[in-house]
Amino acid sequence: MIRYPRPSSVRRALIASALSLAFISTASFANDPKELVIGTSAGPYADQVKLGIKPILEKQGYKVKVVEFNDYIQPNFALAEGALNANAFQHIIYLTKFAADNKLALSELIKVPTAPIAIYSKKHKSLTEVKEGTTVALPNDPTNQARALVLLEQLGWIKLRANYDPIRVSDKDVADNIKKIKLIPLEAAQLPRSLQDTDYSFVNGNFALASGLKLTEALAVEKTSETYQNLVAIRTADKGKQWVKDLEAAYRSREFLDVTNKYFSGFAKPDYQQTLQSANK
């Protein structure tokens, strides 16, 4: 089980560093319900807010600031401590585990269009080139590593133990390394850079797009289930507040669907967008 550090001094330093880089006064924005600070991972989820959500909310009189993070740890601590009003970078499995491990009162607000995890290569043009000793990098956080392992089994490179849990499966559940590949766990943000050294690398969609990779360049793409669709998280105590309702409505809007169709082709759409799109055909 991965447990993330909670020392308050470390946490405060990380959050202060990230927010100072964005030139944001957390005391001003986090406490004013008309001034919202939204944290995201760098790349498409930040772009979704900037291109789609921010304009909608600013028409309603809000001031919106976007803070981009380069890891999956700081955004939830920043949210829990009030430096952010909301964040958008993670799926429900990660949020649930992180919040439980670190005793954070955080909740899902709404799912967002999600770029799938996929396998890329700079050295090979096909997955058929796999052989003994092939190096494969994959995320080291438990839930995203599980997604990569399931896809590796689907490719026929490994065999997982019988009756494995697709959400919690780990390298310990590899019953047979069929292709005798070498698995290299790395932090998700490092995976795009790992392509210079590995034969193949799994890369989360947000980091792939932020690094210049295209979904069309992927050699295999996960079919993203609702479980792994990313979401907007808020503090549980903020449920029911007007700005929360307005934020959710912005994601559910036709305007945001239009932005999704224009700029985020290939992303897995949440149910509400699929329904809205079908209704307008």
C-alpha positions in Angstrom: 0.0 0.0 0.0 1.3 3.4 -1.0 0.9 6.0 1.7 1.7 9.6 1.0 3.5 11.9 3.4 1.3 14.1 5.6 3.8 16.2 7.7 2.1 19.6 7.8 5.4 21.5 7.3 6.1 19.5 4.1 2.6 19.8 2.9 2.4 23.5 3.4 5.8 24.0 1.7 4.6 22.0 -1.4 1.4 23.9 -1.6 2.9 27.3 -1.1 5.5 26.6 -3.7 3.0 25.6 -6.3 0.6 28.5 -5.7 3.4 31.1 -5.5 4.5 30.1 -8.9 1.0 30.9 -10.1 1.1 34.3 -8.4 -2.0 33.5 -6.4 -3.1 34.8 -3.1 -4.8 31.7 -1.6 -6.3 33.7 1.3 -8.1 36.0 -1.2 -9.3 33.5 -3.7 -10.1 30.4 -1.6 -12.3 32.4 0.9 -14.3 34.5 -1.5 -17.2 32.5 -3.1 -17.0 34.7 -6.2 -13.3 34.0 -6.7 -12.5 30.4 -7.4 -9.1 28.6 -7.6 -9.2 25.3 -9.5 -6.2 22.9 -9.4 -5.5 20.6 -12.3 -2.7 18.5 -13.7 -0.8 20.2 -16.5 -2.2 19.6 -19.9 -5.7 18.8 -21.1 -7.6 19.1 -17.8 -6.1 22.6 -17.3 -7.1 23.4 -20.9 -10.7 22.2 -20.3 -11.0 24.6 -17.5 -9.4 27.5 -19.3 -11.2 27.0 -22.6 -14.6 25.7 -21.4 -15.3 26.2 -17.7 -13.6 29.5 -16.9 -15.4 31.5 -19.6 -18.8 30.2 -18.5 -18.2 31.0 -14.9 -16.8 34.5 -15.6 -20.0 35.4 -17.5 -21.7 34.7 -14.2 -19.5 37.1 -12.3 -16.8 34.7 -11.0 -13.1 35.2 -11.1 -11.4 32.0 -11.9 -7.7 31.1 -11.5 -6.2 27.8 -12.7 -3.2 26.2 -10.8 -1.4 23.5 -12.7 0.4 20.7 -10.7 3.0 18.2 -12.0 2.1 15.4 -9.6 -0.9 13.6 -8.1 -0.1 14.4 -4.5 -0.2 18.1 -4.0 -3.6 18.9 -5.5 -5.6 16.9 -2.9 -3.7 18.4 0.0 -4.1 21.9 -1.4 -7.9 21.3 -1.8 -8.3 19.9 1.7 -6.4 22.8 3.3 -8.5 25.4 1.4 -5.8 26.7 -1.0 -8.1 25.4 -3.8 -11.9 25.4 -4.2 -11.8 22.3 -6.5 -9.4 20.2 -8.5 -9.7 18.1 -11.7 -7.1 15.4 -12.3 -8.0 12.1 -10.8 -10.5 9.2 -11.0 -12.8 8.0 -8.2 -10.6 5.0 -7.2 -7.5 7.3 -6.6 -9.6 9.9 -4.8 -11.2 7.4 -2.5 -7.9 5.7 -1.6 -6.0 9.0 -1.2 -8.7 10.6 0.9 -8.9 7.5 3.2 -5.2 7.1 3.6 -4.7 10.7 4.5 -8.0 11.3 6.3 -9.1 14.1 3.9 -12.8 15.1 3.7 -13.0 15.3 -0.1 -15.9 14.3 -2.5 -16.6 13.8 -6.2 -18.6 16.5 -7.8 -18.9 15.5 -11.4 -17.0 13.4 -14.1 -15.1 15.1 -16.9 -14.0 14.2 -20.4 -11.1 11.9 -19.9 -8.0 11.0 -22.1 -7.3 7.3 -21.9 -4.1 5.7 -20.6 -2.3 4.2 -23.6 1.0 2.5 -24.6 3.5 4.4 -26.7 6.9 3.8 -28.2 9.7 5.8 -29.8 11.7 2.7 -30.7 9.0 0.5 -32.2 6.2 1.0 -34.7 4.3 -2.1 -33.6 3.5 -4.1 -30.5 4.5 -7.3 -32.4 8.2 -6.3 -31.9 8.0 -7.3 -28.2 10.6 -9.9 -27.2 12.4 -11.3 -24.2 13.9 -8.4 -22.2 11.7 -5.7 -23.7 11.4 -2.8 -21.2 7.9 -1.5 -20.4 7.4 1.5 -18.1 4.1 1.9 -16.3 2.7 4.1 -13.6 3.8 3.3 -10.0 0.6 4.5 -8.3 -1.6 1.5 -7.6 -4.8 2.3 -9.5 -3.1 3.4 -12.8 -0.6 0.5 -12.6 -3.6 -1.8 -12.4 -5.0 -0.3 -15.6 -1.7 -0.9 -17.4 -1.4 -4.5 -16.1 -4.9 -5.3 -17.3 -4.1 -3.9 -20.8 -0.9 -5.9 -20.8 -2.9 -9.1 -20.2 -5.3 -8.1 -23.0 -2.2 -7.8 -25.3 -1.1 -11.3 -24.3 2.2 -10.1 -22.8 1.4 -11.3 -19.3 -1.0 -13.6 -17.5 -2.6 -12.4 -14.3 -3.8 -14.8 -11.6 -7.3 -16.2 -11.7 -10.1 -14.0 -10.4 -8.0 -10.9 -10.0 -9.6 -7.6 -9.1 -9.0 -5.3 -12.1 -9.1 -2.3 -9.8 -6.5 -3.5 -7.3 -4.3 -5.9 -9.3 -0.6 -5.3 -8.9 2.7 -6.8 -10.2 2.4 -9.4 -7.4 -0.6 -10.8 -9.4 1.4 -11.5 -12.5 1.1 -15.3 -12.7 3.1 -15.7 -16.0 5.3 -13.2 -17.7 4.6 -14.7 -21.1 6.8 -12.4 -23.2 9.4 -12.1 -20.4 9.2 -8.3 -20.4 10.8 -6.1 -17.8 8.3 -3.9 -16.0 9.6 -0.5 -14.8 7.3 1.4 -12.4 7.7 5.2 -12.6 5.9 8.3 -11.4 3.2 9.2 -14.0 4.8 12.5 -14.8 8.1 10.8 -15.8 6.5 8.4 -18.2 6.6 10.6 -21.4 10.3 11.2 -20.8 10.9 7.4 -20.3 10.2 6.8 -23.9 13.7 7.8 -24.7 15.0 4.8 -22.8 12.3 2.2 -22.7 10.9 0.0 -25.5 7.3 0.8 -24.6 5.7 3.1 -21.9 2.2 3.5 -20.6 1.4 7.1 -20.4 -1.7 8.7 -18.7 -3.7 10.8 -21.2 -3.1 14.1 -19.5 0.7 13.7 -19.4 0.8 12.3 -22.9 -0.9 15.3 -24.4 1.0 17.8 -22.2 4.2 16.3 -23.5 3.2 16.6 -27.2 2.2 13.0 -27.7 -1.0 12.4 -29.7 -3.7 9.8 -28.9 -3.4 8.7 -32.6 0.3 7.8 -32.0 -0.6 5.3 -29.3 0.0 1.6 -30.2 -2.8 0.5 -27.8 -5.5 2.5 -26.0 -7.5 1.6 -23.0 -11.3 1.6 -23.3 -11.9 4.0 -20.4 -14.7 2.8 -18.1 -16.7 5.1 -15.9 -14.5 4.0 -12.9 -11.5 5.5 -14.5 -13.1 8.7 -15.9 -11.5 11.7 -14.2 -13.6 14.0 -12.0 -13.9 17.3 -10.3 -13.3 17.0 -6.5 -14.4 19.4 -3.8 -14.3 19.6 -0.1 -17.2 17.6 1.3 -18.1 20.5 3.5 -18.7 22.7 0.4 -21.5 20.5 -1.0 -24.6 22.5 -1.6 -22.9 25.9 -2.0 -24.0 28.0 -4.9 -20.6 28.1 -6.5 -20.4 24.3 -6.4 -23.8 24.2 -8.2 -22.6 26.7 -10.8 -19.4 24.8 -11.4 -21.3 21.6 -11.9 -23.7 23.3 -14.3 -20.8 24.7 -16.3 -19.5 21.1 -17.0 -23.1 20.0 -17.9 -23.6 22.8 -20.3 -24.0 22.7 -24.1 -21.2 25.2 -24.3 -18.7 22.9 -22.6 -19.8 20.0 -24.8 -19.0 22.1 -27.8 -15.6 22.9 -26.4 -15.0 19.1 -25.8 -16.0 18.2 -29.3 -13.7 20.9 -30.8 -10.6 20.5 -28.7 -10.7 17.1 -27.0 -11.4 14.6 -29.7 -10.9 11.0 -28.6 -11.6 11.7 -25.0 -14.1 9.5 -23.2 -17.2 11.6 -22.6 -19.1 11.3 -19.3 -22.7 10.1 -19.4 -24.2 13.6 -19.2 -22.3 14.7 -22.3 -23.3 11.6 -24.2 -26.9 12.2 -23.3 -26.7 15.9 -24.3 -25.1 15.1 -27.6 -27.7 12.5 -28.5 -30.5 14.9 -27.6 -29.1 17.5 -30.0 -28.6 15.2 -33.0 
